[in-house]
């Protein structure tokens, strides 16, 4: 194979892998804020796609979804 073909195949592979990683991250971030079904009061952060920012909410301690981060920094690194 020529060098150009090898480089093109590598570029396509990296592009596809990057797209898959971004799609997985955004799927977590697009879930609605879910406080869960229990009654604990835990300060958590979730991404609000309409505002393009992370918001604090009170998590009940069980249930919920993957749009639930212990710190604002973790939320921003994942979603913003």
C-alpha positions in Angstrom: 0.0 0.0 0.0 1.2 3.5 -0.7 1.9 5.9 2.1 -1.0 8.1 1.1 -3.5 5.2 1.3 -2.2 4.2 4.7 -2.4 7.8 6.0 -5.9 8.1 4.7 -7.0 4.9 6.4 -5.5 6.0 9.7 -7.2 9.4 9.4 -10.6 7.8 8.7 -10.2 5.4 11.7 -9.2 8.1 14.1 -12.1 10.3 12.9 -14.6 7.4 13.4 -13.3 6.7 16.9 -13.4 10.3 17.9 -17.0 10.6 16.6 -18.0 7.6 18.7 -16.4 9.0 21.9 -18.2 12.3 21.4 -21.5 10.6 20.7 -21.2 8.6 24.0 -20.4 11.7 26.0 -23.3 13.7 24.6 -25.8 10.9 25.2 -25.1 11.1 28.9 -25.3 14.9 28.9 -28.6 14.9 27.0 -30.6 13.0 29.6 -33.0 15.1 31.7 -32.1 16.0 35.2 -33.4 13.1 37.4 -33.4 13.6 41.2 -33.9 9.8 41.7 -36.6 8.0 43.8 -35.0 8.1 47.3 -35.2 10.9 49.8 -31.5 11.6 50.6 -30.3 15.2 49.9 -27.0 15.1 48.0 -25.7 18.1 46.1 -25.0 17.0 42.5 -24.6 18.6 39.1 -26.3 17.9 35.8 -25.8 19.3 32.3 -28.7 21.5 31.0 -28.4 21.4 27.1 -30.8 24.3 26.7 -28.5 26.6 28.7 -25.3 24.9 27.7 -24.1 24.8 31.3 -24.1 22.5 34.4 -26.6 23.1 37.1 -26.8 22.1 40.7 -29.6 19.9 41.9 -30.4 17.7 44.9 -30.1 14.0 44.2 -32.1 11.6 46.3 -29.4 8.9 46.4 -30.8 6.2 44.2 -32.2 5.8 40.7 -31.7 8.7 38.4 -29.6 8.6 35.2 -26.0 9.2 33.9 -26.5 13.0 33.8 -25.4 13.1 37.5 -22.0 14.4 38.5 -20.4 14.8 42.0 -18.7 18.1 41.1 -19.4 20.9 38.7 -15.9 20.5 37.3 -16.6 16.8 36.4 -19.9 17.9 34.7 -18.2 20.6 32.7 -15.3 18.4 31.6 -17.7 15.8 30.4 -20.5 17.9 28.8 -19.5 21.5 28.1 
